[in-house]
Amino acid sequence: MESVDAITGSALRHVRLRFAEAAPAGEFRRLEGVSAVTVNGPELRFLLAGEPTEVVRTAGRHRLLDVEISRPSLEEAFVTAYGHTTEKVAA
């Protein structure tokens, strides 16, 4: 069994970026590991698998007002790592 750090470290991260102008969603959709991109005006949200290096580089080419990268909850990480929830199924 993996450690909690190993499970949460390999799980998808939630990313929220807020730009000064319309969010450049197309640039982020092309990045490896980026999925579930949503746009609301200048705000861009997506899931990220892997390191955030290219996301940060891409964001840095624009006027960025706010950035938030959060790790998933332990339950979300567990589902990502093992593909199922911890809920019991009635027999």
N, C-alpha and C positions, 0 to 999 in steps of 0.2 A: 504494500500500500504506500502511495506517495505521501509526502508531507503536505501540510496545508499550504505552505509557501510554494511548493512545486505545482500544486493544483491551481491556485489562484494566479500564479505567475504565467502559466501557459494559457489561461482562459482569455476570451475576448475582453477588450477594454471598451468602455463607453467613452466616446470623444464628443465634446461640444466646443465648437469654435464660433466666435462672433467677430465679424469683420465690420469695418467702417462703411463698406458699400455692399452691394449684392454678393452673396457667397459664391465663390468660384467652384461650384459642385463638380463640374466635369473634370477638373484637375485632380480632385480627390478620388473620384470614382475609378480613375485609371490606376491608382496606386495599389500595389500588391498588399493583400491583407485587409483592405477596406471593403465593407459591405453594409447593407441596410442604410444607405445614405438618405437623409431627409433634409429638406431646405425650408426655412421659414424666414424669408427676407434675407437679412444679413447673417442669420444663424444657420450653422451647418451641424448636423448630428450624424454620427455613424458608429459602427462597431469596427474595432481594429484587432486583427490577429497578428501577433508579432510585435516587433520593436517599433516605436513611434518616430524613428529618425527621419524617414522620408515625409511623414506627415508634418513634422516640425519644419523641415526645409521648405516644403511646398507652402505652408502657411506663412512663412517668413518672407515670401515674395509679395505679400499683400499687407495692407494696414490692418493688423490684427488687434482687436480691442480686448478680447478675453479668450482664455483657453481653459478647458477643464478635461482632464483625462482621469477617469476613475476605474478602479479595478471592480470586477463584478462581485456580487455577494458570494459567500461560500457555496450556497445552493446553486447559483448560476454557474459557477466554476465547476462544480461537481457534475452537473448535467452536461456541460461542454466536454469535460474530460471522459466521462463514462457513458454518456448518451441516455441516461434515464434519471428519473427523479427518485427521491427517497420515500415517496408515498407508498403505503402498503395497498395492495390490490386484494379485494375480498375474494376468497376462494369459493 
